Structure formats: C-alpha cells, structure tokens
Amino acid sequence: MKRQTIALPFSLLFIAITLAVVDAFSAGGWTPIKNMNDTQAIEIAEFAITENNKQASSNLELDSIVKGLERDAGDNKNYQLVLTVKGGKADEQYEADVNVSGNLKALILFVPLKG
C-alpha cells in the first residue's frame, strides 16, 4: 500500500510536467497562413523583397505567395514565406523569413529554393 501512495504523487507530477511542456511547445508553434492574399502577408512579402533588393542590388518583384507560416512569439511575430518572384533570370521561388516587433521589421533570411 505504501508503494502505491508514493507512486501516485510521482505519476501525477510526471503528467503535470508533460502537459506543461506540450502546452509550451504548442503556444510557440508555427501555424499556416490561411489567406495568401491577406494584406499583412503581402506587406511582409513586399518588405522581404525590398530589403533583399537593397542588400543584393537586385530588382526582384513579388509574383505570388506560394505558402506561409507564422509564429507568435510574445512581442515578436515571425513569418516564413515561400515566394515566387519576377525579375531574376527566370521566375524563381525564394524562402523569406521575417521578424516583426511592433512597427519594426527585420529580414532574417532570403534564399532561392532549389527546384
């Protein structure tokens, strides 16, 4: 009987910790952007291309947003977008990662995707 009395609190503690960890990962997880024509998604995509054009001295233009993910990280919001662009050698797809904190945006990554 004593073993069961000791085992029960440890089992409950294990379950509580497991639920807390799962909840923490769920809260910070990536969620798909449902509407690629949403003004916010387009604004983020245009920002990524404009910043890349400044850094790489290129003249790319947004053709479309293929898919995207967003993650709410407290005061920051992160976006991962797959974009089809015009203006390069041919229409190409790029991954663009952007961090948004209030009115500030930062381009984290802008790389061509290999087809």
Legacy VTK file of the C-alpha trace (Angstrom):
# vtk DataFile Version 3.0
C-alpha trace
ASCII
DATASET POLYDATA
POINTS 115 float
0.000 0.000 0.000
2.879 2.355 0.787
4.335 1.919 -2.710
1.058 2.960 -4.301
0.864 6.021 -2.034
4.360 7.115 -3.069
3.931 6.240 -6.755
0.702 8.208 -7.169
2.176 11.685 -6.449
5.116 10.985 -8.772
2.752 9.835 -11.513
0.641 12.969 -11.122
3.768 15.135 -11.152
5.005 13.430 -14.328
1.647 14.000 -16.046
1.575 17.664 -14.978
5.110 18.291 -16.276
4.344 16.533 -19.558
1.215 18.639 -20.079
3.119 21.841 -19.290
5.863 21.003 -21.800
3.350 20.107 -24.527
1.444 23.347 -23.848
4.648 25.404 -24.056
5.580 23.897 -27.423
2.051 24.381 -28.785
1.967 28.059 -27.812
5.169 28.847 -29.711
4.431 26.677 -32.728
4.111 27.653 -36.355
0.652 27.966 -37.882
-0.161 28.093 -41.594
-1.225 31.411 -43.085
-4.653 30.609 -44.482
-5.071 33.532 -46.897
-2.025 34.284 -49.039
-3.785 37.399 -50.383
-4.124 38.876 -46.891
-2.784 42.440 -46.791
-0.451 41.612 -43.878
1.071 38.631 -45.726
1.559 40.728 -48.869
3.107 43.554 -46.822
5.594 41.129 -45.223
6.446 39.595 -48.631
6.960 43.026 -50.226
9.164 44.061 -47.299
11.304 40.924 -47.696
11.803 41.528 -51.414
12.547 45.242 -50.963
15.139 44.511 -48.260
16.727 41.787 -50.378
16.870 44.151 -53.363
18.723 46.713 -51.216
21.191 44.154 -49.870
21.797 42.271 -53.128
21.425 45.175 -55.575
18.763 43.197 -57.413
15.428 44.142 -58.907
13.087 41.325 -57.895
9.317 41.787 -57.768
6.657 39.756 -55.988
4.656 37.488 -58.265
2.830 35.449 -55.609
2.983 33.982 -52.136
3.003 30.201 -52.505
2.670 29.345 -48.821
3.471 30.761 -45.440
3.752 30.096 -41.742
3.540 32.488 -38.821
4.538 32.176 -35.191
3.530 34.467 -32.375
6.491 34.782 -30.007
5.231 37.260 -27.426
6.171 40.771 -28.557
7.522 39.398 -31.846
5.856 37.706 -34.753
7.854 35.542 -37.139
6.956 34.724 -40.728
8.293 32.056 -43.084
7.106 32.630 -46.639
7.690 30.846 -49.926
7.526 33.472 -52.665
7.513 33.352 -56.442
9.379 36.388 -57.760
9.948 38.033 -61.147
12.962 39.971 -62.322
15.719 37.443 -61.911
16.990 35.037 -64.553
13.584 33.352 -64.524
10.621 33.227 -62.218
12.059 31.628 -59.117
10.878 30.660 -55.666
12.516 32.011 -52.544
12.145 31.401 -48.842
11.850 34.625 -46.882
11.967 34.732 -43.075
10.899 37.993 -41.447
10.714 39.038 -37.796
8.196 41.733 -36.821
8.352 43.553 -33.490
5.823 46.369 -33.266
6.492 48.641 -36.249
9.992 47.224 -36.808
10.638 44.511 -39.378
13.850 42.577 -39.956
14.704 40.316 -42.870
16.304 37.219 -41.371
16.668 35.035 -44.458
16.074 35.336 -48.204
17.322 32.358 -50.202
16.391 30.745 -53.518
14.731 27.364 -53.287
16.174 24.628 -55.422
13.521 23.114 -57.710
LINES 1 116
115 0 1 2 3 4 5 6 7 8 9 10 11 12 13 14 15 16 17 18 19 20 21 22 23 24 25 26 27 28 29 30 31 32 33 34 35 36 37 38 39 40 41 42 43 44 45 46 47 48 49 50 51 52 53 54 55 56 57 58 59 60 61 62 63 64 65 66 67 68 69 70 71 72 73 74 75 76 77 78 79 80 81 82 83 84 85 86 87 88 89 90 91 92 93 94 95 96 97 98 99 100 101 102 103 104 105 106 107 108 109 110 111 112 113 114
